[in-house]
């Protein structure tokens, strides 16, 4: 077990602390190289990456196909702005629309931008298509949500760390308990334009809803002429064994929000994907992004979509994910109180009498595995979809070792 922080690492950590805003509290490790499921620090130490950039690295570090797509585009053209059309754009939009079974794509850069775009889109759609009175549109969201950290988004968060001190907040949101379809149904009225939901809540601790929840939300939205917006920024693109998490529950949203893995861990890429009769309410000059859908982003995203179209990564997430879920559940009662998840995504509740989530993450760092805590005593595991069964077992073995040392 690595008990102390090496000198070179400590110097690098101190340098970051001296000149970087303290909006993160990273573990004391300084990474310098990555390949597949593994990363190395500046001391040459090797780690299993069981966070994968919050799912941005679904296809592993430096995936050869994605790196080659980026390298080839780097030699040609990287940015034009949307004032002009570039030769990667149509292929990107066409392939992503086909992947989602929708008509149109509105590209952005980050997940939070995709969510902000969807909020604007839903409001405009409500005024133009549904006839909601001007400035009266409301959006239903779920408690314990995480959709980003812009001022609008944190305004409908109930996480005090995300929310406190950043008001006043944008009106027009109604928050209901996650997993409670009746609460969604009761909250809908004539002003409701959308229900915005994570199919599986990530930041909250990988919360999987009741099996009929999304189907009932879908039915309510259809019945009441309300847009069902699925935030698949973390849950989508193969993470749980399906291309999209909503597929696991047998539903199709009106709007997909995608990000993270869409950029292959190389460039930030996000998108709002919907049918024409939804997206065509946004006209020229009403929304945009200098970098959204740029040539480099489009080329990498096209390569990502090609990987997903093989089905290989979805199968791996299902097969290797079954091992992850089984191995983690074997720890319940031995320092773990609960395990939730699907595919290669899991939330593990640590007995708070034993340790905090942060303390467990520090212990696993010493054992050579990188994970992240959330909500006090919960840790999240989301290894790249390239992880092998042996790597998954090694990751869980590291957790078991840390727990046993705590219980000794």
C-alpha positions as CSV (number, residue, x, y, z in Angstrom):
1,X,0.0,0.0,0.0
2,X,1.3,3.4,-0.9
3,X,1.1,5.3,2.3
4,X,2.6,8.7,1.5
5,X,2.5,11.2,-1.4
6,X,5.8,11.1,-3.4
7,X,7.8,14.3,-3.4
8,X,7.4,15.1,-7.1
9,X,3.7,14.5,-6.9
10,X,3.4,16.7,-3.8
11,X,5.3,19.5,-5.6
12,X,2.9,19.3,-8.5
13,X,-0.1,19.3,-6.2
14,X,1.3,22.3,-4.4
15,X,1.8,24.1,-7.7
16,X,-1.8,23.5,-8.7
17,X,-3.0,24.7,-5.4
18,X,-1.0,27.9,-5.7
19,X,-2.4,28.9,-9.1
20,X,-5.7,27.1,-9.7
21,X,-9.1,28.1,-8.4
22,X,-10.2,25.6,-5.7
23,X,-13.4,24.4,-7.3
24,X,-12.2,20.8,-7.2
25,X,-10.6,18.7,-4.5
26,X,-8.7,16.1,-6.5
27,X,-7.0,13.1,-5.1
28,X,-3.2,13.5,-4.7
29,X,-2.2,11.9,-8.0
30,X,-0.7,13.6,-11.1
31,X,-1.4,11.7,-14.2
32,X,0.8,11.9,-17.3
33,X,-0.2,9.0,-19.6
34,X,-3.1,6.8,-20.4
35,X,-3.9,3.7,-22.5
36,X,-7.0,1.7,-22.5
37,X,-8.2,1.2,-19.0
38,X,-4.9,2.2,-17.4
39,X,-3.2,5.4,-16.5
40,X,0.3,6.3,-15.2
41,X,1.4,9.1,-12.9
42,X,4.5,11.3,-13.1
43,X,6.3,8.8,-10.8
44,X,5.6,6.0,-13.3
45,X,3.0,4.3,-11.1
46,X,0.2,2.5,-12.8
47,X,-3.5,2.7,-12.0
48,X,-6.8,1.2,-13.2
49,X,-9.0,4.1,-14.1
50,X,-12.4,3.2,-12.7
51,X,-13.9,6.7,-13.3
52,X,-13.2,7.2,-17.0
53,X,-13.8,10.9,-16.9
54,X,-17.4,10.5,-15.6
55,X,-18.1,8.3,-18.8
56,X,-16.3,10.7,-21.2
57,X,-13.7,7.9,-21.7
58,X,-16.1,5.1,-22.5
59,X,-13.8,3.8,-25.2
60,X,-10.7,4.0,-23.1
61,X,-7.7,6.3,-23.0
62,X,-6.2,7.0,-26.5
63,X,-8.5,4.7,-28.3
64,X,-6.6,4.0,-31.6
65,X,-9.6,4.6,-33.9
66,X,-10.5,7.9,-32.2
67,X,-6.9,9.1,-32.0
68,X,-6.4,8.4,-35.7
69,X,-9.6,10.3,-36.6
70,X,-8.4,13.3,-34.6
71,X,-4.9,13.1,-36.0
72,X,-6.2,13.0,-39.6
73,X,-8.5,16.0,-39.0
74,X,-5.8,17.9,-37.3
75,X,-3.8,17.8,-40.5
76,X,-6.7,19.3,-42.5
77,X,-8.9,21.9,-40.7
78,X,-10.0,22.2,-37.0
79,X,-12.4,25.1,-36.8
80,X,-14.6,27.1,-39.2
81,X,-17.4,28.4,-36.9
82,X,-20.9,27.7,-38.0
83,X,-20.8,30.8,-40.3
84,X,-19.6,28.3,-42.9
85,X,-20.2,24.6,-43.7
86,X,-17.4,22.1,-43.4
87,X,-17.0,18.7,-44.9
88,X,-17.4,16.7,-41.7
89,X,-20.6,18.3,-40.5
90,X,-23.3,16.6,-42.6
91,X,-21.8,13.2,-41.9
92,X,-21.7,13.9,-38.2
93,X,-25.3,15.0,-38.0
94,X,-26.6,12.3,-40.3
95,X,-24.9,9.5,-38.4
96,X,-25.9,10.8,-35.0
97,X,-29.5,11.4,-36.0
98,X,-29.6,7.8,-37.4
99,X,-28.1,6.4,-34.1
100,X,-30.8,8.1,-32.2
101,X,-33.7,7.4,-34.6
102,X,-34.3,11.2,-35.0
103,X,-34.3,13.8,-37.7
104,X,-32.1,16.6,-36.6
105,X,-29.0,17.4,-34.5
106,X,-28.0,20.6,-32.8
107,X,-24.4,20.3,-31.7
108,X,-22.8,22.0,-28.8
109,X,-19.7,21.3,-26.7
110,X,-20.4,20.3,-23.1
111,X,-23.2,18.5,-21.4
112,X,-24.3,21.6,-19.5
113,X,-24.6,23.4,-22.8
114,X,-26.8,20.7,-24.2
115,X,-29.1,21.0,-21.2
116,X,-29.2,24.7,-21.5
117,X,-30.0,24.4,-25.2
118,X,-32.8,21.9,-24.4
119,X,-34.4,24.3,-21.9
120,X,-34.4,27.1,-24.5
121,X,-35.7,24.6,-27.1
122,X,-38.5,23.3,-24.8
123,X,-39.7,26.8,-23.9
124,X,-39.7,28.0,-27.6
125,X,-41.5,24.8,-28.6
126,X,-44.1,25.4,-25.9
127,X,-44.8,28.9,-27.1
128,X,-44.8,28.1,-30.8
129,X,-46.3,24.6,-30.9
130,X,-48.3,24.2,-27.7
131,X,-49.6,27.7,-27.3
132,X,-48.3,28.4,-23.8
133,X,-48.6,32.0,-22.9
134,X,-45.3,34.1,-23.3
135,X,-42.9,33.7,-20.3
136,X,-45.1,31.1,-18.6
137,X,-43.5,27.9,-19.6
138,X,-42.5,25.4,-16.9
139,X,-40.2,22.4,-16.9
140,X,-40.5,19.5,-14.5
141,X,-37.2,18.1,-13.1
142,X,-36.3,15.4,-10.6
143,X,-34.9,15.9,-7.1
144,X,-31.3,14.9,-6.6
145,X,-30.7,15.7,-10.3
146,X,-27.4,16.6,-11.8
147,X,-27.5,18.4,-15.2
148,X,-24.5,20.7,-14.9
149,X,-23.4,23.7,-13.0
150,X,-24.6,26.8,-14.9
151,X,-26.6,29.3,-13.0
152,X,-29.9,28.2,-14.5
153,X,-29.2,24.5,-13.9
154,X,-28.0,24.9,-10.3
155,X,-31.2,26.9,-9.7
156,X,-33.2,23.7,-9.9
157,X,-30.7,21.6,-8.0
158,X,-31.3,20.6,-4.4
159,X,-27.6,20.0,-3.8
160,X,-26.6,22.8,-1.3
161,X,-23.0,22.8,-2.5
162,X,-24.1,23.4,-6.1
163,X,-26.8,25.9,-5.2
164,X,-26.0,27.9,-2.2
165,X,-24.6,31.4,-2.8
166,X,-25.3,31.5,-6.5
167,X,-28.8,33.0,-6.7
168,X,-31.1,34.6,-7.7
169,X,-32.2,31.7,-9.9
170,X,-34.2,31.4,-13.1
171,X,-37.9,30.6,-12.5
172,X,-40.0,28.1,-14.3
173,X,-38.9,24.7,-12.9
174,X,-40.9,22.3,-10.7
175,X,-39.0,19.6,-8.8
176,X,-40.6,16.3,-8.0
177,X,-39.2,13.1,-6.4
178,X,-37.1,10.9,-8.7
179,X,-38.7,7.6,-9.5
180,X,-42.2,8.8,-8.6
181,X,-44.3,8.8,-11.9
182,X,-47.4,9.9,-10.1
183,X,-45.6,13.1,-8.9
184,X,-44.7,13.9,-12.5
185,X,-48.3,13.4,-13.5
186,X,-49.6,15.6,-10.8
187,X,-47.1,18.4,-11.6
188,X,-48.1,18.7,-15.3
189,X,-50.4,21.5,-16.1
190,X,-51.2,23.8,-19.1
191,X,-47.8,25.6,-18.7
192,X,-45.7,22.4,-18.7
193,X,-43.5,22.2,-21.8
194,X,-41.1,19.4,-20.8
195,X,-40.0,16.8,-18.3
196,X,-36.2,16.7,-18.0
197,X,-34.8,13.5,-16.5
198,X,-31.7,11.5,-16.2
199,X,-32.8,7.9,-17.0
200,X,-30.3,6.8,-14.3
201,X,-29.1,9.5,-11.9
202,X,-25.3,9.5,-11.8
203,X,-24.1,12.2,-9.4
204,X,-26.8,11.1,-6.9
205,X,-25.1,7.7,-6.6
206,X,-26.1,5.8,-9.8
207,X,-29.8,5.6,-8.8
208,X,-31.7,3.2,-11.0
209,X,-35.5,4.0,-11.1
210,X,-38.4,1.6,-10.7
211,X,-38.8,-0.5,-13.9
212,X,-42.1,1.2,-14.9
213,X,-41.0,4.8,-14.1
214,X,-39.8,6.0,-17.5
215,X,-42.6,4.3,-19.3
216,X,-45.2,6.1,-17.2
217,X,-43.4,9.4,-17.7
218,X,-43.3,8.7,-21.4
219,X,-47.1,8.0,-21.4
220,X,-47.9,11.1,-19.4
221,X,-45.8,13.3,-21.7
222,X,-47.5,11.9,-24.8
223,X,-51.0,12.3,-23.2
224,X,-50.4,15.9,-22.1
225,X,-48.4,17.1,-25.2
226,X,-45.2,17.6,-23.2
227,X,-41.6,16.9,-24.4
228,X,-39.8,14.1,-22.7
229,X,-36.1,15.1,-22.5
230,X,-33.6,12.4,-21.6
231,X,-30.3,13.6,-20.2
232,X,-28.1,10.8,-21.4
233,X,-24.8,12.7,-21.0
234,X,-23.5,10.2,-18.5
235,X,-25.8,7.2,-19.0
236,X,-25.7,7.0,-22.8
237,X,-23.4,5.7,-25.5
238,X,-22.9,2.2,-24.3
239,X,-22.4,2.7,-20.5
240,X,-25.1,0.4,-19.3
241,X,-25.0,-2.1,-22.1
242,X,-27.4,-0.3,-24.4
243,X,-26.6,2.6,-26.7
244,X,-29.0,4.7,-24.6
245,X,-30.1,4.0,-21.0
246,X,-33.8,4.6,-22.0
247,X,-33.6,1.5,-24.1
248,X,-33.3,-0.6,-21.0
249,X,-36.7,0.7,-20.0
250,X,-38.3,0.4,-23.4
251,X,-39.0,4.0,-24.0
252,X,-38.0,6.7,-26.6
253,X,-37.7,10.3,-25.5
254,X,-38.6,13.3,-27.7
255,X,-35.2,14.8,-27.1
256,X,-31.8,13.1,-26.4
257,X,-29.1,15.1,-24.6
258,X,-25.7,13.7,-25.3
259,X,-22.1,14.6,-24.4
260,X,-19.0,13.2,-22.6
261,X,-18.3,10.0,-24.5
262,X,-19.5,11.6,-27.8
263,X,-16.1,13.3,-27.9
264,X,-14.2,10.1,-27.2
265,X,-12.2,11.6,-24.4
266,X,-10.4,13.8,-27.0
267,X,-12.5,16.9,-27.6
268,X,-15.7,18.2,-25.9
269,X,-18.7,17.3,-28.0
270,X,-22.4,17.5,-27.0
271,X,-25.6,17.5,-28.9
272,X,-29.4,17.9,-28.7
273,X,-31.1,15.3,-30.9
274,X,-34.8,15.4,-31.8
275,X,-37.2,15.4,-34.7
276,X,-37.6,18.2,-37.1
277,X,-41.0,19.4,-35.7
278,X,-39.3,20.0,-32.3
279,X,-35.9,21.5,-33.3
280,X,-37.2,23.7,-36.2
281,X,-38.6,26.2,-33.7
282,X,-35.0,27.4,-33.3
283,X,-34.2,29.8,-36.1
284,X,-31.0,31.5,-37.2
285,X,-29.6,33.9,-34.7
286,X,-31.6,32.5,-31.8
287,X,-29.0,30.0,-30.6
288,X,-25.4,29.0,-31.4
289,X,-21.9,28.2,-30.5
290,X,-18.6,29.1,-32.1
291,X,-17.1,25.7,-31.4
292,X,-20.2,23.6,-31.5
293,X,-20.0,21.0,-34.3
294,X,-16.5,22.1,-35.4
295,X,-14.5,19.9,-37.9
296,X,-12.4,18.3,-35.2
297,X,-15.3,17.5,-33.0
298,X,-17.4,16.2,-35.9
299,X,-14.6,13.9,-37.1
300,X,-14.1,12.4,-33.7
301,X,-17.8,12.1,-33.0
302,X,-18.3,10.3,-36.3
303,X,-15.6,7.8,-35.3
304,X,-17.3,7.3,-31.9
305,X,-20.6,6.6,-33.7
306,X,-18.9,4.1,-35.9
307,X,-17.6,2.2,-32.8
308,X,-21.1,2.2,-31.3
309,X,-22.7,0.9,-34.5
310,X,-20.7,-2.3,-34.2
311,X,-22.5,-3.1,-30.9
312,X,-19.2,-4.4,-29.5
313,X,-19.0,-1.9,-26.7
314,X,-22.6,-2.4,-25.7
315,X,-22.0,-6.2,-25.5
316,X,-18.9,-5.7,-23.4
317,X,-20.7,-3.4,-21.0
318,X,-23.4,-6.0,-20.5
319,X,-21.0,-9.0,-20.1
320,X,-18.2,-7.4,-18.1
321,X,-20.8,-5.3,-16.3
322,X,-22.5,-8.4,-15.0
323,X,-19.2,-9.4,-13.4
324,X,-18.8,-5.9,-11.9
325,X,-22.3,-5.9,-10.4
326,X,-21.9,-9.4,-9.0
327,X,-18.5,-8.8,-7.5
328,X,-19.6,-5.6,-5.9
329,X,-22.7,-7.1,-4.4
330,X,-20.6,-9.8,-2.8
331,X,-19.3,-7.0,-0.5
332,X,-22.7,-6.1,0.9
333,X,-22.4,-6.7,4.7
334,X,-18.6,-6.4,4.6
335,X,-18.3,-2.6,4.8
336,X,-20.8,-2.0,2.0
337,X,-24.5,-1.3,2.7
338,X,-25.8,-1.2,-0.8
339,X,-24.9,-1.5,-4.5
340,X,-26.8,0.0,-7.4
341,X,-26.2,0.0,-11.1
342,X,-26.4,-1.4,-14.6
343,X,-23.7,-2.4,-17.0
344,X,-20.3,-0.9,-16.2
345,X,-21.8,1.7,-13.9
346,X,-22.2,1.3,-10.2
347,X,-22.8,3.3,-7.0
348,X,-21.5,1.7,-3.9
349,X,-22.6,2.8,-0.4
350,X,-20.0,2.5,2.2
351,X,-21.0,2.0,5.8
352,X,-20.5,5.5,7.2
353,X,-19.3,4.1,10.5
354,X,-16.4,2.6,8.7
355,X,-15.2,5.5,6.4
356,X,-16.3,8.3,4.2
357,X,-16.4,7.9,0.5
358,X,-13.4,10.2,0.2
359,X,-11.4,8.0,2.6
360,X,-12.2,4.9,0.6
361,X,-11.1,6.7,-2.6
362,X,-7.8,7.6,-1.0
363,X,-7.3,4.0,0.1
364,X,-8.1,2.7,-3.4
365,X,-5.7,5.2,-4.9
366,X,-3.0,3.6,-2.7
367,X,-4.1,0.2,-4.1
368,X,-3.8,1.4,-7.6
369,X,-7.4,2.1,-8.6
370,X,-9.0,5.5,-9.3
371,X,-12.6,6.0,-8.2
372,X,-14.6,9.1,-7.1
373,X,-16.9,9.7,-4.1
374,X,-20.2,11.4,-4.0
375,X,-22.7,12.4,-1.4
376,X,-20.5,11.6,1.6
377,X,-20.3,7.8,1.8
378,X,-20.9,6.7,-1.7
379,X,-18.3,5.9,-4.4
380,X,-18.9,5.5,-8.1
381,X,-17.3,3.0,-10.4
382,X,-17.5,3.5,-14.2
383,X,-14.5,1.9,-15.9
384,X,-14.0,2.3,-19.6
385,X,-16.1,-0.1,-21.7
386,X,-12.7,-1.7,-22.8
387,X,-12.2,-3.1,-19.3
388,X,-11.7,-6.9,-19.0
389,X,-13.3,-9.2,-16.5
390,X,-9.9,-9.6,-14.8
391,X,-9.5,-5.8,-14.6
392,X,-13.0,-5.5,-13.0
393,X,-12.2,-8.2,-10.5
394,X,-8.9,-6.4,-9.7
395,X,-10.8,-3.2,-9.1
396,X,-13.2,-4.8,-6.7
397,X,-10.4,-6.7,-5.0
398,X,-8.8,-3.3,-4.3
399,X,-12.0,-2.1,-2.7
400,X,-12.3,-5.3,-0.6
401,X,-8.7,-4.8,0.6
402,X,-9.4,-1.2,1.7
403,X,-12.5,-2.3,3.5
404,X,-10.8,-5.2,5.3
405,X,-8.1,-2.8,6.5
406,X,-10.7,-0.5,7.8
407,X,-12.5,-3.3,9.6
408,X,-9.3,-4.9,11.1
